[in-house]
Amino acid sequence: MSNTNRSIEPLFQTFANEKIKLSNRTVMAPMTRGFSPEGVPGEDVAAYYRRRAENGVGLIVTEGTGINHPASVSGASIPVFYGEDSLNGWANVVKQVHKAGGKIVPQLWHVGMTREKGDLPNQEALPVGPSGLSLDGEKVTEPMTEKEVVELVEAYAQAAADAKRLGFDGIEIHGAHGYLIDQFFWEKTNQRKDRYGGDLVGRTQFAVEVIEACRREVGPDFPIIFRFSQWKMNDFKAKLAETPDELERFLQPLVEEGVDIFHCSTRRFWEPEFEGSDLNLAGWTKKLTGKPVISVGSVGLDGEFTSFSGANTTSLDGLIKKLDKEEFDLVAIGRSLLMDPEWVKKVYEGRANDLLSFNKEALQKLY
């Protein structure tokens, strides 16, 4: 650590549990890029991820990549995680990241009812969700049958098996932001009366079966990260859990099925999750479950990501203080890394003045 400014030392300590060891506490947050024509990540995508590994990112979580279902993604250039061409593309991504000394996990994704009718790549495929309801609560399609739900569980499991086969270092299951798994969690979009509905715990059943099926395919020693959030893309104030007790009840079934690390998505990492405590969502999740957690939300920037307008760099002091107090274990960086592949290296070398502000033009290019 001799090269490291002591004030940021907690960020550059190694992280290890029984399933994964990382060189530092930094994580590249998953960010949809849309540079994979026909769902296939090419050499430019592999190089994009490799640059982050070369510059010291501890763990890369890929952009969301669609499981094997015709309505899993919404867009012809969003990567998918099935089919020979796409899986070969991902195999190259893994190869390039590992050559650079990095670690990488794919984020397994299904957008559910956020998909519009007629969206590419499969225009005829209708959006699917627990009750056929949009995030605004409007009926769009029929609820999924139990058979269809079980088939989706198996699609996640197949993706997990492929991730292990391709040499990834784990998987992340996307259960946040109002996408498919989160639509099962949320009372507004899940009004089922069968085993996939009911109260807060009952609504975790789909996620429980997904985690269980993935664990079956990858075995006991392969890391499973689970990303969840309170907020939804259409409702930043939405809450799955209003109190710590509710959060504990929600998380316990996921812990029991074998989640190794929770990725707790918030828009601003510094905001307390519940009144009466300074802990954010990640801090509470760690306290309640004892599991390692990733915190995320406008790290290093002064504007929240959901606006996707510009944002200036800002001090990391508050982040480091929370990390040093072990409120959370890992820190996911989104827009700062999207704009600047050298962000981690610059922070490590104390080059704060060289950090780049974020501008939305960065979304149009693979830096």
RACOR-V655160 format. One record per pair of residues at least 24 apart in sequence whose C-alpha atoms are under 10 Angstrom apart, sorted by the first residue. I is the first residue (numbers start at 1). J is the second residue. If there is no record, write none. Layout:
# RACOR-V655160
((I,J) (I,J))
This chain:
# RACOR-V655160
((1,348) (3,348) (3,349) (3,350) (4,347) (4,348) (4,349) (4,350) (5,347) (5,348) (5,349) (5,350) (5,351) (6,348) (6,350) (7,316) (7,317) (7,320) (7,321) (7,324) (7,350) (8,316) (8,317) (8,319) (8,320) (8,321) (8,323) (8,324) (8,347) (8,348) (8,349) (8,350) (9,320) (9,323) (9,324) (9,348) (10,319) (10,320) (10,321) (10,322) (10,323) (10,324) (10,325) (10,326) (10,329) (10,330) (11,58) (11,319) (11,320) (11,323) (11,324) (11,329) (11,330) (11,331) (11,344) (11,347) (11,348) (12,56) (12,58) (12,344) (12,347) (12,348) (14,58) (15,58) (15,292) (15,329) (15,330) (16,292) (16,329) (17,223) (17,260) (17,261) (17,292) (18,221) (18,222) (18,223) (18,260) (19,169) (19,170) (19,220) (19,221) (19,222) (19,223) (19,224) (19,260) (20,103) (20,169) (20,170) (20,221) (20,222) (20,223) (20,260) (21,58) (21,59) (21,103) (21,169) (22,57) (22,58) (22,59) (22,102) (22,103) (22,330) (23,56) (23,57) (23,58) (23,59) (23,101) (23,102) (23,103) (24,56) (24,57) (24,58) (24,59) (24,330) (24,331) (24,344) (25,57) (25,58) (25,59) (25,294) (25,323) (25,328) (25,329) (25,330) (25,331) (25,332) (26,56) (26,57) (26,58) (26,59) (26,60) (26,294) (26,329) (26,330) (26,331) (26,332) (26,333) (26,344) (27,52) (27,56) (27,57) (27,58) (27,59) (27,60) (27,61) (27,103) (27,104) (27,294) (27,295) (27,296) (27,330) (27,331) (27,332) (27,333) (27,334) (27,337) (27,344) (28,52) (28,53) (28,57) (28,58) (28,59) (28,60) (28,61) (28,62) (28,63) (28,104) (28,296) (28,331) (28,332) (28,333) (28,334) (28,335) (28,336) (28,337) (28,338) (28,341) (28,344) (29,59) (29,60) (29,61) (29,62) (29,63) (29,107) (29,263) (29,265) (29,294) (29,295) (29,296) (29,297) (29,331) (29,332) (29,333) (29,334) (29,335) (29,336) (29,337) (29,338) (30,60) (30,61) (30,62) (30,63) (30,64) (30,65) (30,105) (30,106) (30,107) (30,172) (30,174) (30,332) (30,333) (30,334) (30,335) (30,338) (31,61) (31,62) (31,63) (31,64) (31,107) (31,334) (31,335) (31,337) (31,338) (31,363) (32,62) (32,63) (32,64) (32,65) (32,78) (32,79) (32,363) (33,62) (33,63) (33,64) (33,77) (33,78) (33,79) (33,338) (33,363) (33,364) (33,365) (33,366) (34,63) (34,64) (34,75) (34,76) (34,77) (34,78) (34,79) (34,363) (34,364) (34,365) (34,366) (35,76) (35,77) (35,78) (35,79) (35,364) (35,365) (35,366) (36,75) (36,76) (36,77) (36,78) (36,79) (36,80) (36,86) (36,89) (37,75) (37,76) (37,77) (37,78) (37,79) (37,86) (37,121) (38,75) (38,76) (38,77) (38,78) (38,79) (38,80) (38,85) (38,86) (38,120) (38,121) (39,65) (39,66) (39,73) (39,75) (39,76) (39,77) (39,78) (39,79) (39,80) (39,81) (39,82) (39,83) (39,85) (39,86) (39,87) (39,89) (39,121) (40,76) (40,77) (40,78) (40,79) (40,80) (40,81) (40,82) (40,83) (40,84) (40,85) (40,86) (40,87) (40,88) (40,89) (40,90) (41,65) (41,77) (41,78) (41,79) (41,80) (41,81) (41,85) (41,86) (41,87) (41,88) (41,89) (41,90) (41,91) (41,92) (41,93) (42,79) (42,85) (42,86) (42,88) (42,89) (42,90) (42,92) (42,93) (43,89) (43,90) (43,92) (43,93) (43,96) (44,93) (44,366) (44,367) (45,89) (45,90) (45,92) (45,93) (45,366) (46,89) (46,90) (46,91) (46,92) (46,93) (46,94) (46,95) (46,96) (46,97) (47,92) (47,93) (47,96) (47,97) (47,366) (47,367) (48,93) (48,96) (48,97) (48,338) (48,341) (48,365) (48,366) (48,367) (49,93) (49,94) (49,96) (49,97) (49,100) (49,102) (49,104) (49,341) (49,366) (49,367) (50,93) (50,94) (50,95) (50,96) (50,97) (50,98) (50,99) (50,100) (50,101) (50,102) (50,104) (50,341) (51,96) (51,97) (51,100) (51,102) (51,340) (51,341) (51,342) (51,367) (52,97) (52,100) (52,102) (52,337) (52,338) (52,340) (52,341) (52,342) (52,343) (52,344) (52,345) (52,367) (53,96) (53,97) (53,98) (53,99) (53,100) (53,101) (53,102) (53,103) (53,104) (53,341) (53,342) (53,344) (54,96) (54,97) (54,98) (54,99) (54,100) (54,101) (54,102) (54,341) (54,342) (54,345) (55,100) (55,101) (55,102) (55,340) (55,341) (55,342) (55,343) (55,344) (55,345) (55,346) (55,348) (56,100) (56,101) (56,102) (56,341) (56,342) (56,343) (56,344) (56,345) (56,346) (56,348) (57,101) (57,102) (57,103) (57,104) (57,332) (57,333) (57,337) (57,341) (57,342) (57,343) (57,344) (57,345) (58,101) (58,102) (58,103) (58,104) (58,330) (58,331) (58,332) (58,344) (59,102) (59,103) (59,104) (59,105) (59,169) (59,330) (59,331) (59,332) (60,97) (60,102) (60,103) (60,104) (60,105) (60,106) (60,107) (60,169) (60,332) (60,333) (61,103) (61,104) (61,105) (61,106) (61,107) (61,170) (61,171) (61,172) (61,225) (61,332) (62,90) (62,93) (62,104) (62,105) (62,106) (62,107) (62,108) (62,171) (62,172) (63,105) (63,106) (63,107) (63,108) (63,109) (64,106) (64,107) (64,108) (64,109) (64,110) (64,111) (64,172) (64,173) (64,174) (65,106) (65,107) (65,108) (65,109) (65,110) (65,111) (65,159) (65,174) (66,107) (66,108) (66,109) (66,110) (66,111) (66,155) (66,156) (66,159) (67,107) (67,108) (67,109) (67,110) (67,111) (67,152) (67,153) (67,154) (67,155) (67,156) (67,157) (67,158) (67,159) (67,160) (68,108) (68,109) (68,110) (68,151) (68,152) (68,154) (68,155) (68,156) (68,157) (68,158) (68,159) (69,110) (69,122) (69,125) (69,151) (69,152) (69,155) (69,156) (70,110) (70,120) (70,121) (70,122) (70,123) (70,124) (70,125) (70,126) (70,127) (70,128) (71,110) (71,111) (71,112) (71,113) (71,115) (71,116) (71,117) (71,119) (71,120) (71,121) (71,122) (71,123) (71,124) (71,125) (71,126) (71,127) (71,128) (72,108) (72,109) (72,110) (72,111) (72,112) (72,113) (72,115) (72,121) (72,122) (72,125) (72,127) (72,128) (72,152) (72,179) (72,180) (73,109) (73,110) (73,111) (73,112) (73,114) (73,115) (73,119) (73,120) (73,121) (73,122) (73,127) (74,110) (74,111) (74,112) (74,114) (74,115) (74,116) (74,117) (74,118) (74,119) (74,120) (74,121) (74,122) (74,123) (74,127) (75,115) (75,119) (75,120) (75,121) (75,122) (75,123) (76,119) (76,120) (76,121) (76,122) (76,123) (77,120) (77,121) (78,120) (78,121) (80,108) (80,109) (80,110) (80,159) (81,106) (81,107) (81,108) (81,109) (81,155) (81,156) (81,158) (81,159) (81,160) (81,162) (81,163) (82,155) (82,158) (82,159) (82,162) (87,159) (87,162) (87,163) (87,166) (88,166) (90,163) (90,166) (90,167) (90,168) (91,162) (91,163) (91,165) (91,166) (91,167) (91,168) (92,166) (93,166) (93,168) (94,163) (94,166) (94,167) (94,168) (94,169) (95,166) (95,167) (95,168) (97,168) (98,167) (98,168) (98,169) (102,169) (103,168) (103,169) (103,170) (104,167) (104,168) (104,169) (104,170) (104,171) (104,172) (105,163) (105,164) (105,167) (105,168) (105,169) (105,170) (105,171) (105,172) (105,173) (105,223) (105,224) (105,225) (106,159) (106,160) (106,163) (106,168) (106,169) (106,170) (106,171) (106,172) (106,173) (106,174) (106,225) (107,159) (107,160) (107,163) (107,170) (107,171) (107,172) (107,173) (107,174) (107,175) (107,225) (107,226) (107,227) (108,155) (108,156) (108,157) (108,159) (108,160) (108,163) (108,171) (108,172) (108,173) (108,174) (108,175) (108,226) (109,156) (109,159) (109,172) (109,173) (109,174) (109,175) (109,176) (109,179) (109,180) (109,181) (110,152) (110,156) (110,173) (110,174) (110,175) (110,179) (110,180) (110,181) (111,174) (111,175) (111,177) (111,178) (111,179) (111,180) (111,181) (111,182) (111,183) (112,178) (112,179) (112,180) (112,181) (112,182) (112,183) (112,184) (113,139) (113,140) (113,141) (113,178) (113,179) (113,180) (113,183) (113,189) (114,178) (114,179) (114,180) (114,183) (114,233) (114,234) (115,179) (115,180) (116,140) (117,141) (127,180) (128,180) (129,179) (129,180) (129,181) (129,182) (129,183) (129,184) (129,189) (129,190) (130,180) (130,181) (130,182) (130,183) (130,184) (130,185) (130,186) (130,189) (130,190) (130,191) (130,192) (130,196) (130,197) (130,203) (130,206) (131,183) (131,184) (131,188) (131,189) (131,190) (131,191) (131,192) (131,193) (131,197) (132,183) (132,189) (132,190) (132,191) (133,183) (133,188) (133,189) (133,190) (133,191) (134,178) (134,183) (134,188) (134,189) (135,178) (135,179) (135,183) (135,186) (135,188) (135,189) (135,232) (135,233) (135,234) (135,235) (136,188) (136,189) (136,234) (136,235) (137,187) (137,188) (137,189) (137,190) (138,188) (138,189) (139,189) (143,190) (143,191) (143,192) (144,192) (146,194) (146,195) (146,196) (149,196) (149,206) (149,209) (149,210) (150,206) (150,209) (150,210) (152,206) (152,210) (153,206) (153,207) (153,208) (153,209) (153,210) (153,211) (153,212) (153,213) (153,214) (154,209) (154,210) (154,213) (154,214) (154,217) (155,210) (155,213) (155,214) (156,209) (156,210) (156,211) (156,213) (156,214) (156,217) (157,209) (157,210) (157,211) (157,212) (157,213) (157,214) (157,215) (157,216) (157,217) (157,218) (158,213) (158,214) (158,217) (158,218) (159,214) (159,217) (160,210) (160,211) (160,213) (160,214) (160,215) (160,216) (160,217) (160,218) (160,222) (160,224) (161,213) (161,214) (161,215) (161,216) (161,217) (161,218) (161,219) (162,217) (162,218) (163,218) (164,217) (164,218) (164,219) (164,222) (164,223) (165,218) (168,222) (168,223) (169,222) (169,223) (169,224) (170,218) (170,221) (170,222) (170,223) (170,224) (170,225) (171,214) (171,218) (171,222) (171,223) (171,224) (171,225) (171,226) (172,223) (172,224) (172,225) (172,226) (172,227) (172,259) (172,261) (172,262) (172,263) (173,207) (173,210) (173,211) (173,214) (173,224) (173,225) (173,226) (173,227) (173,228) (173,259) (173,262) (173,263) (174,207) (174,225) (174,226) (174,227) (174,228) (174,229) (174,263) (175,207) (175,226) (175,227) (175,228) (175,229) (175,263) (175,265) (176,226) (176,227) (176,228) (176,229) (176,230) (176,231) (176,232) (176,233) (176,263) (176,264) (176,265) (176,266) (177,227) (177,228) (177,229) (177,230) (177,231) (177,232) (177,233) (177,234) (177,235) (177,236) (177,238) (177,265) (177,266) (178,228) (178,229) (178,230) (178,231) (178,232) (178,233) (178,234) (178,235) (178,238) (179,232) (179,233) (180,206) (180,207) (181,205) (181,206) (181,207) (181,210) (181,228) (182,206) (182,207) (182,227) (182,228) (182,229) (182,230) (182,231) (182,232) (182,240) (183,232) (185,228) (185,230) (185,240) (185,250) (186,230) (186,232) (186,238) (186,239) (186,240) (186,241) (187,239) (187,240) (188,238) (199,250) (200,240) (200,241) (200,246) (200,247) (200,249) (200,250) (201,246) (201,247) (201,248) (201,249) (201,250) (201,251) (201,252) (201,253) (201,254) (202,250) (202,253) (203,250) (204,249) (204,250) (204,251) (204,252) (204,253) (204,254) (205,253) (205,254) (207,253) (207,254) (207,257) (208,253) (208,254) (208,255) (208,256) (208,257) (208,258) (208,259) (209,254) (209,257) (210,254) (210,257) (211,254) (211,255) (211,256) (211,257) (211,258) (211,259) (212,254) (212,256) (212,257) (212,258) (212,259) (213,257) (214,257) (214,258) (215,257) (215,258) (215,259) (220,258) (221,260) (222,260) (223,258) (223,259) (223,260) (223,261) (224,258) (224,259) (224,260) (224,261) (224,262) (225,258) (225,259) (225,260) (225,261) (225,262) (225,263) (225,292) (225,293) (225,294) (226,254) (226,255) (226,258) (226,259) (226,260) (226,261) (226,262) (226,263) (226,264) (226,293) (226,294) (227,259) (227,261) (227,262) (227,263) (227,264) (227,265) (227,293) (227,294) (228,262) (228,263) (228,264) (228,265) (228,266) (228,281) (229,263) (229,264) (229,265) (229,266) (229,267) (229,281) (229,282) (230,264) (230,265) (230,266) (230,273) (230,281) (231,265) (231,266) (231,267) (233,306) (236,266) (236,267) (236,306) (241,273) (241,274) (242,273) (242,274) (242,275) (243,273) (243,274) (243,275) (244,273) (244,274) (244,275) (244,281) (244,284) (244,285) (244,287) (244,288) (245,288) (247,281) (247,284) (247,285) (247,288) (247,289) (248,284) (248,285) (248,287) (248,288) (248,289) (249,288) (251,285) (251,288) (251,289) (252,288) (252,289) (254,289) (255,289) (255,290) (255,291) (259,291) (259,292) (260,291) (260,292) (260,293) (261,286) (261,290) (261,291) (261,292) (261,293) (261,294) (261,329) (261,330) (262,286) (262,289) (262,291) (262,292) (262,293) (262,294) (262,295) (263,292) (263,293) (263,294) (263,295) (263,296) (263,330) (263,331) (263,332) (264,293) (264,294) (264,295) (264,296) (264,297) (264,328) (264,332) (265,294) (265,295) (265,296) (265,297) (265,332) (266,295) (266,296) (266,297) (266,298) (266,304) (267,296) (267,297) (267,298) (267,299) (267,303) (267,304) (267,305) (267,306) (268,295) (268,296) (268,297) (268,298) (268,299) (268,301) (268,302) (268,303) (268,304) (268,305) (269,295) (269,296) (269,297) (269,298) (269,299) (269,304) (269,318) (269,319) (269,322) (269,331) (269,332) (270,295) (270,296) (270,297) (270,298) (270,299) (270,318) (270,319) (270,322) (271,297) (278,322) (278,327) (279,322) (279,327) (279,328) (280,322) (280,327) (280,328) (281,327) (281,328) (282,327) (282,328) (282,329) (282,330) (282,331) (283,322) (283,323) (283,326) (283,327) (283,328) (283,329) (284,327) (284,328) (285,327) (285,328) (286,326) (286,327) (286,328) (286,329) (287,327) (287,328) (291,328) (291,329) (292,326) (292,327) (292,328) (292,329) (292,330) (293,327) (293,328) (293,329) (293,330) (293,331) (294,327) (294,328) (294,329) (294,330) (294,331) (294,332) (295,319) (295,323) (295,327) (295,328) (295,329) (295,330) (295,331) (295,332) (295,333) (296,330) (296,331) (296,332) (296,333) (296,334) (297,331) (297,332) (297,333) (297,334) (297,335) (298,332) (298,333) (298,334) (298,335) (298,336) (299,331) (299,332) (299,333) (299,334) (299,335) (299,336) (300,333) (300,334) (300,335) (300,336) (300,337) (300,343) (300,355) (300,356) (300,357) (301,333) (301,334) (301,335) (301,336) (301,356) (301,357) (301,358) (302,357) (302,358) (303,358) (304,335) (305,334) (305,335) (305,358) (307,360) (308,335) (308,358) (308,359) (308,360) (308,361) (308,363) (309,358) (309,359) (309,360) (309,361) (310,335) (310,357) (310,358) (310,359) (310,360) (310,361) (310,362) (311,335) (311,336) (311,356) (311,357) (311,358) (311,359) (311,360) (312,336) (312,355) (312,356) (312,357) (312,358) (312,359) (313,352) (313,353) (313,354) (313,355) (313,356) (313,357) (313,358) (314,352) (314,355) (314,357) (315,352) (316,347) (316,352) (335,359) (335,360) (335,362) (335,363) (337,367) (338,362) (338,363) (338,365) (338,366) (338,367) (339,363) (339,365) (339,366) (339,367) (340,366) (340,367) (341,366) (341,367))
